[in-house]
Each structure stands twice: as C-alpha cells, then as structure tokens.
Amino acid sequence: MTARERRLGPAGRAETFHFHFDGREIPARPGETVGAARLAADIRFLRRAEDGGPRGLFCGIGVCWECRCVIDGRPNTRACTIEAKPGMTVRRQEGLA
Ligand code: FES
C-alpha cells in the first residue's frame, strides 16, 4: 500500500486530478499543495541545491524555501505554498534558476 492509498483510502481516489511533474502524472486532491501531492506520490527529491545536493520538503509551511521548483514556468516557487491545479506543469529546479 502506498502512502497515497494510506492517506486517501478507496473513496478518496475518485476526487483526484493530475498535474505534471518532470513528465510524470501526479495525482492530487482539491486543496492539496504541490509539495504534499509529490510527497504522497513518494517523490522526495524536489530540487537540486546550488552545491549539487538534493533537497525536498523541510518545513512544509513556506519558511525554509527548500521546496522551490518551477511551476508553470515560474522559478523559485515554493511547492508547499501552492495549491495543485489540474494540468499544472511542475519541474525540478536546478540551483537558483
Ligand atoms: S518546505 Fe519549507 S518553504 Fe516549502
């Protein structure tokens, strides 16, 4: 059972939509942030830091900026503060972009 299945249960699956992350379709629920949806999809590597190291969600409340990525062409967008929308395109960010 995946983290998503544990969280949503069978009834929750009907309410999901998808957005795109680096060419992969990621399921999300209405009101869920991009960061939370990626975490539920077991994607923990969200960006590459300036020193080359992998980064992911840390605070989850918009303070640390560790989750920044490119959302619909806008770099340095914090995934933990942006609500996922159907068809949204998200890319892993490399460095400061
Ligand atoms: S996880 Fe800290 S700002 Fe997004």
Backbone and ligand atoms as CSV (ligand in chain L), in Angstrom:
chain,resi,resn,atom,element,x,y,z
A,1,MET,N,N,0.849,-1.183,0.000
A,1,MET,CA,C,0.000,0.000,0.000
A,1,MET,C,C,0.893,1.245,0.000
A,2,THR,N,N,0.632,2.167,-0.910
A,2,THR,CA,C,1.440,3.386,-0.987
A,2,THR,C,C,0.991,4.401,0.074
A,3,ALA,N,N,1.826,5.434,0.253
A,3,ALA,CA,C,1.468,6.498,1.198
A,3,ALA,C,C,0.150,7.147,0.793
A,4,ARG,N,N,-0.038,7.305,-0.530
A,4,ARG,CA,C,-1.282,7.920,-1.021
A,4,ARG,C,C,-2.481,7.063,-0.654
A,5,GLU,N,N,-2.390,5.762,-0.837
A,5,GLU,CA,C,-3.508,4.875,-0.527
A,5,GLU,C,C,-3.814,4.887,0.969
A,6,ARG,N,N,-2.769,4.941,1.795
A,6,ARG,CA,C,-2.997,5.004,3.239
A,6,ARG,C,C,-3.722,6.292,3.605
A,7,ARG,N,N,-3.360,7.381,2.931
A,7,ARG,CA,C,-3.930,8.686,3.262
A,7,ARG,C,C,-5.347,8.850,2.723
A,8,LEU,N,N,-5.569,8.469,1.473
A,8,LEU,CA,C,-6.852,8.717,0.830
A,8,LEU,C,C,-7.884,7.625,1.081
A,9,GLY,N,N,-7.439,6.399,1.113
A,9,GLY,CA,C,-8.392,5.304,1.197
A,9,GLY,C,C,-9.092,5.132,-0.134
A,10,PRO,N,N,-9.857,4.088,-0.314
A,10,PRO,CA,C,-10.503,3.807,-1.602
A,10,PRO,C,C,-11.467,4.903,-2.046
A,11,ALA,N,N,-12.206,5.514,-1.139
A,11,ALA,CA,C,-13.191,6.520,-1.524
A,11,ALA,C,C,-12.529,7.798,-2.026
A,12,GLY,N,N,-11.350,8.155,-1.506
A,12,GLY,CA,C,-10.668,9.387,-1.872
A,12,GLY,C,C,-10.149,9.405,-3.291
A,13,ARG,N,N,-9.936,8.259,-3.877
A,13,ARG,CA,C,-9.347,8.214,-5.220
A,13,ARG,C,C,-10.235,8.866,-6.265
A,14,ALA,N,N,-11.557,8.819,-6.096
A,14,ALA,CA,C,-12.468,9.359,-7.101
A,14,ALA,C,C,-12.355,10.882,-7.205
A,15,GLU,N,N,-11.871,11.549,-6.181
A,15,GLU,CA,C,-11.803,13.007,-6.175
A,15,GLU,C,C,-10.488,13.549,-6.714
A,16,THR,N,N,-9.618,12.703,-7.178
A,16,THR,CA,C,-8.304,13.178,-7.589
A,16,THR,C,C,-8.292,13.721,-9.013
A,17,PHE,N,N,-7.306,14.586,-9.277
A,17,PHE,CA,C,-6.982,15.055,-10.631
A,17,PHE,C,C,-5.484,14.895,-10.771
A,18,HIS,N,N,-4.921,15.296,-11.888
A,18,HIS,CA,C,-3.490,15.121,-12.104
A,18,HIS,C,C,-2.825,16.426,-12.526
A,19,PHE,N,N,-1.571,16.566,-12.148
A,19,PHE,CA,C,-0.697,17.595,-12.707
A,19,PHE,C,C,0.584,16.897,-13.134
A,20,HIS,N,N,1.444,17.624,-13.823
A,20,HIS,CA,C,2.643,17.019,-14.401
A,20,HIS,C,C,3.878,17.441,-13.619
A,21,PHE,N,N,4.711,16.468,-13.307
A,21,PHE,CA,C,5.983,16.751,-12.656
A,21,PHE,C,C,7.083,16.020,-13.416
A,22,ASP,N,N,7.939,16.774,-14.095
A,22,ASP,CA,C,9.032,16.216,-14.891
A,22,ASP,C,C,8.549,15.069,-15.776
A,23,GLY,N,N,7.424,15.293,-16.459
A,23,GLY,CA,C,6.913,14.320,-17.411
A,23,GLY,C,C,6.083,13.200,-16.812
A,24,ARG,N,N,5.889,13.226,-15.512
A,24,ARG,CA,C,5.117,12.184,-14.839
A,24,ARG,C,C,3.796,12.767,-14.348
A,25,GLU,N,N,2.725,12.015,-14.449
A,25,GLU,CA,C,1.431,12.479,-13.934
A,25,GLU,C,C,1.360,12.197,-12.439
A,26,ILE,N,N,1.063,13.236,-11.666
A,26,ILE,CA,C,0.989,13.122,-10.209
A,26,ILE,C,C,-0.461,13.336,-9.776
A,27,PRO,N,N,-1.058,12.405,-9.057
A,27,PRO,CA,C,-2.425,12.606,-8.583
A,27,PRO,C,C,-2.461,13.597,-7.416
A,28,ALA,N,N,-3.520,14.374,-7.347
A,28,ALA,CA,C,-3.690,15.334,-6.252
A,28,ALA,C,C,-5.173,15.468,-5.951
A,29,ARG,N,N,-5.453,15.946,-4.759
A,29,ARG,CA,C,-6.839,16.213,-4.350
A,29,ARG,C,C,-7.073,17.710,-4.327
A,30,PRO,N,N,-8.290,18.165,-4.507
A,30,PRO,CA,C,-8.588,19.597,-4.403
A,30,PRO,C,C,-8.133,20.143,-3.044
A,31,GLY,N,N,-7.430,21.275,-3.073
A,31,GLY,CA,C,-6.943,21.904,-1.844
A,31,GLY,C,C,-5.571,21.438,-1.401
A,32,GLU,N,N,-5.038,20.452,-2.038
A,32,GLU,CA,C,-3.739,19.903,-1.662
A,32,GLU,C,C,-2.627,20.723,-2.315
A,33,THR,N,N,-1.514,20.927,-1.621
A,33,THR,CA,C,-0.408,21.674,-2.223
A,33,THR,C,C,0.384,20.763,-3.158
A,34,VAL,N,N,1.152,21.419,-4.040
A,34,VAL,CA,C,2.024,20.668,-4.951
A,34,VAL,C,C,3.004,19.826,-4.138
A,35,GLY,N,N,3.559,20.394,-3.085
A,35,GLY,CA,C,4.519,19.670,-2.256
A,35,GLY,C,C,3.906,18.451,-1.593
A,36,ALA,N,N,2.710,18.592,-1.059
A,36,ALA,CA,C,2.049,17.468,-0.393
A,36,ALA,C,C,1.711,16.362,-1.390
A,37,ALA,N,N,1.260,16.746,-2.579
A,37,ALA,CA,C,0.914,15.742,-3.584
A,37,ALA,C,C,2.150,14.969,-4.026
A,38,ARG,N,N,3.278,15.667,-4.188
A,38,ARG,CA,C,4.501,14.966,-4.588
A,38,ARG,C,C,4.985,14.058,-3.468
A,39,LEU,N,N,4.870,14.506,-2.244
A,39,LEU,CA,C,5.271,13.647,-1.131
A,39,LEU,C,C,4.395,12.396,-1.075
A,40,ALA,N,N,3.093,12.571,-1.288
A,40,ALA,CA,C,2.184,11.424,-1.292
A,40,ALA,C,C,2.487,10.461,-2.427
A,41,ALA,N,N,3.093,10.988,-3.508
A,41,ALA,CA,C,3.483,10.135,-4.632
A,41,ALA,C,C,4.893,9.569,-4.426
A,42,ASP,N,N,5.412,9.709,-3.218
A,42,ASP,CA,C,6.743,9.210,-2.851
A,42,ASP,C,C,7.867,9.889,-3.622
A,43,ILE,N,N,7.675,11.155,-4.003
A,43,ILE,CA,C,8.734,11.940,-4.638
A,43,ILE,C,C,9.306,12.860,-3.577
A,44,ARG,N,N,10.507,12.585,-3.134
A,44,ARG,CA,C,11.116,13.375,-2.063
A,44,ARG,C,C,12.201,14.316,-2.570
A,45,PHE,N,N,12.738,14.043,-3.738
A,45,PHE,CA,C,13.772,14.888,-4.346
A,45,PHE,C,C,13.078,15.933,-5.204
A,46,LEU,N,N,13.011,17.168,-4.709
A,46,LEU,CA,C,12.252,18.221,-5.375
A,46,LEU,C,C,13.104,19.218,-6.124
A,47,ARG,N,N,14.353,19.389,-5.717
A,47,ARG,CA,C,15.226,20.335,-6.419
A,47,ARG,C,C,16.666,19.981,-6.112
A,48,ARG,N,N,17.572,20.577,-6.892
A,48,ARG,CA,C,18.994,20.397,-6.632
A,48,ARG,C,C,19.547,21.734,-6.146
A,49,ALA,N,N,20.228,21.701,-5.016
A,49,ALA,CA,C,20.765,22.926,-4.428
A,49,ALA,C,C,21.949,23.453,-5.239
A,50,GLU,N,N,22.390,24.642,-4.913
A,50,GLU,CA,C,23.490,25.280,-5.612
A,50,GLU,C,C,24.779,24.460,-5.502
A,51,ASP,N,N,24.952,23.701,-4.413
A,51,ASP,CA,C,26.146,22.868,-4.254
A,51,ASP,C,C,25.964,21.470,-4.866
A,52,GLY,N,N,24.831,21.238,-5.526
A,52,GLY,CA,C,24.591,19.966,-6.202
A,52,GLY,C,C,23.817,18.955,-5.379
A,53,GLY,N,N,23.559,19.233,-4.127
A,53,GLY,CA,C,22.868,18.275,-3.265
A,53,GLY,C,C,21.358,18.266,-3.492
A,54,PRO,N,N,20.729,17.097,-3.288
A,54,PRO,CA,C,19.273,17.006,-3.439
A,54,PRO,C,C,18.553,17.663,-2.263
A,55,ARG,N,N,17.409,18.255,-2.526
A,55,ARG,CA,C,16.602,18.897,-1.495
A,55,ARG,C,C,15.148,18.478,-1.658
A,56,GLY,N,N,14.391,18.576,-0.555
A,56,GLY,CA,C,12.975,18.231,-0.578
A,56,GLY,C,C,12.230,19.074,0.427
A,57,LEU,N,N,11.009,18.683,0.721
A,57,LEU,CA,C,10.226,19.413,1.725
A,57,LEU,C,C,10.953,19.379,3.064
A,58,PHE,N,N,10.962,20.505,3.746
A,58,PHE,CA,C,11.586,20.546,5.069
A,58,PHE,C,C,10.581,21.090,6.079
A,59,CYS,N,N,10.236,22.377,5.982
A,59,CYS,CA,C,9.308,22.949,6.968
A,59,CYS,C,C,7.848,22.675,6.587
A,60,GLY,N,N,7.546,22.720,5.308
A,60,GLY,CA,C,6.171,22.481,4.840
A,60,GLY,C,C,5.213,23.633,5.080
A,61,ILE,N,N,5.753,24.798,5.499
A,61,ILE,CA,C,4.891,25.951,5.797
A,61,ILE,C,C,5.371,27.241,5.146
A,62,GLY,N,N,6.232,27.145,4.142
A,62,GLY,CA,C,6.636,28.325,3.391
A,62,GLY,C,C,7.754,29.145,3.988
A,63,VAL,N,N,8.510,28.612,4.917
A,63,VAL,CA,C,9.551,29.386,5.585
A,63,VAL,C,C,10.957,29.092,5.045
A,64,CYS,N,N,11.307,27.850,4.803
A,64,CYS,CA,C,12.705,27.485,4.520
A,64,CYS,C,C,13.110,27.604,3.050
A,65,TRP,N,N,12.221,27.593,2.131
A,65,TRP,CA,C,12.471,27.676,0.684
A,65,TRP,C,C,13.173,26.434,0.133
A,66,GLU,N,N,13.234,25.352,0.886
A,66,GLU,CA,C,13.892,24.132,0.384
A,66,GLU,C,C,13.085,23.446,-0.713
A,67,CYS,N,N,11.818,23.749,-0.833
A,67,CYS,CA,C,10.943,23.059,-1.785
A,67,CYS,C,C,10.767,23.824,-3.091
A,68,ARG,N,N,11.556,24.864,-3.313
A,68,ARG,CA,C,11.304,25.690,-4.501
A,68,ARG,C,C,11.517,24.893,-5.794
A,69,CYS,N,N,10.660,25.183,-6.744
A,69,CYS,CA,C,10.678,24.488,-8.030
A,69,CYS,C,C,10.111,25.425,-9.092
A,70,VAL,N,N,10.007,24.919,-10.290
A,70,VAL,CA,C,9.480,25.707,-11.408
A,70,VAL,C,C,8.039,25.265,-11.640
A,71,ILE,N,N,7.083,26.155,-11.389
A,71,ILE,CA,C,5.669,25.829,-11.555
A,71,ILE,C,C,5.092,26.698,-12.661
A,72,ASP,N,N,4.594,26.058,-13.686
A,72,ASP,CA,C,4.053,26.753,-14.866
A,72,ASP,C,C,5.021,27.831,-15.362
A,73,GLY,N,N,6.299,27.474,-15.412
A,73,GLY,CA,C,7.325,28.355,-15.952
A,73,GLY,C,C,7.892,29.371,-14.976
A,74,ARG,N,N,7.381,29.422,-13.748
A,74,ARG,CA,C,7.858,30.394,-12.761
A,74,ARG,C,C,8.841,29.737,-11.800
A,75,PRO,N,N,10.141,30.107,-11.865
A,75,PRO,CA,C,11.131,29.504,-10.968
A,75,PRO,C,C,10.988,30.021,-9.533
A,76,ASN,N,N,11.665,29.341,-8.622
A,76,ASN,CA,C,11.702,29.726,-7.208
A,76,ASN,C,C,10.319,29.815,-6.575
A,77,THR,N,N,9.433,28.918,-6.965
A,77,THR,CA,C,8.095,28.863,-6.389
A,77,THR,C,C,8.065,27.769,-5.329
A,78,ARG,N,N,7.602,28.103,-4.165
A,78,ARG,CA,C,7.589,27.145,-3.053
A,78,ARG,C,C,6.433,26.155,-3.213
A,79,ALA,N,N,6.789,24.903,-3.409
A,79,ALA,CA,C,5.780,23.863,-3.661
A,79,ALA,C,C,4.841,23.669,-2.475
A,80,CYS,N,N,5.307,23.983,-1.265
A,80,CYS,CA,C,4.465,23.751,-0.092
A,80,CYS,C,C,3.413,24.832,0.096
A,81,THR,N,N,3.475,25.909,-0.711
A,81,THR,CA,C,2.513,27.004,-0.545
A,81,THR,C,C,1.551,27.133,-1.726
A,82,ILE,N,N,1.776,26.353,-2.784
A,82,ILE,CA,C,0.967,26.489,-4.000
A,82,ILE,C,C,-0.010,25.327,-4.104
A,83,GLU,N,N,-1.273,25.656,-4.266
A,83,GLU,CA,C,-2.291,24.622,-4.419
A,83,GLU,C,C,-2.171,23.979,-5.790
A,84,ALA,N,N,-2.175,22.670,-5.822
A,84,ALA,CA,C,-2.113,21.937,-7.090
A,84,ALA,C,C,-3.396,22.169,-7.882
A,85,LYS,N,N,-3.239,22.307,-9.192
A,85,LYS,CA,C,-4.375,22.508,-10.099
A,85,LYS,C,C,-4.283,21.490,-11.231
A,86,PRO,N,N,-5.409,21.096,-11.793
A,86,PRO,CA,C,-5.380,20.147,-12.909
A,86,PRO,C,C,-4.563,20.702,-14.074
A,87,GLY,N,N,-3.684,19.869,-14.606
A,87,GLY,CA,C,-2.891,20.245,-15.769
A,87,GLY,C,C,-1.676,21.104,-15.495
A,88,MET,N,N,-1.454,21.484,-14.252
A,88,MET,CA,C,-0.305,22.294,-13.883
A,88,MET,C,C,0.985,21.569,-14.279
A,89,THR,N,N,2.000,22.340,-14.688
A,89,THR,CA,C,3.280,21.743,-15.058
A,89,THR,C,C,4.339,22.172,-14.042
A,90,VAL,N,N,4.967,21.196,-13.413
A,90,VAL,CA,C,5.964,21.439,-12.382
A,90,VAL,C,C,7.272,20.764,-12.799
A,91,ARG,N,N,8.377,21.483,-12.630
A,91,ARG,CA,C,9.682,20.913,-12.937
A,91,ARG,C,C,10.586,21.012,-11.712
A,92,ARG,N,N,11.478,20.039,-11.594
A,92,ARG,CA,C,12.502,20.078,-10.561
A,92,ARG,C,C,13.449,21.228,-10.905
A,93,GLN,N,N,13.797,22.021,-9.918
A,93,GLN,CA,C,14.673,23.179,-10.156
A,93,GLN,C,C,16.115,22.808,-9.905
A,94,GLU,N,N,16.981,23.293,-10.785
A,94,GLU,CA,C,18.426,23.074,-10.646
A,94,GLU,C,C,19.056,24.378,-10.196
A,95,GLY,N,N,19.582,24.456,-8.999
A,95,GLY,CA,C,20.223,25.656,-8.488
A,95,GLY,C,C,19.220,26.791,-8.289
A,96,LEU,N,N,19.697,28.007,-8.519
A,96,LEU,CA,C,18.854,29.172,-8.284
A,96,LEU,C,C,17.901,29.473,-9.442
A,97,ALA,N,N,18.129,28.889,-10.591
A,97,ALA,CA,C,17.312,29.061,-11.804
A,97,ALA,C,C,17.253,30.484,-12.303
L,1,FES,S1,S,9.186,23.186,2.639
L,1,FES,FE1,FE,9.921,24.973,3.589
L,1,FES,S2,S,9.237,26.583,2.261
L,1,FES,FE2,FE,8.402,24.783,1.393
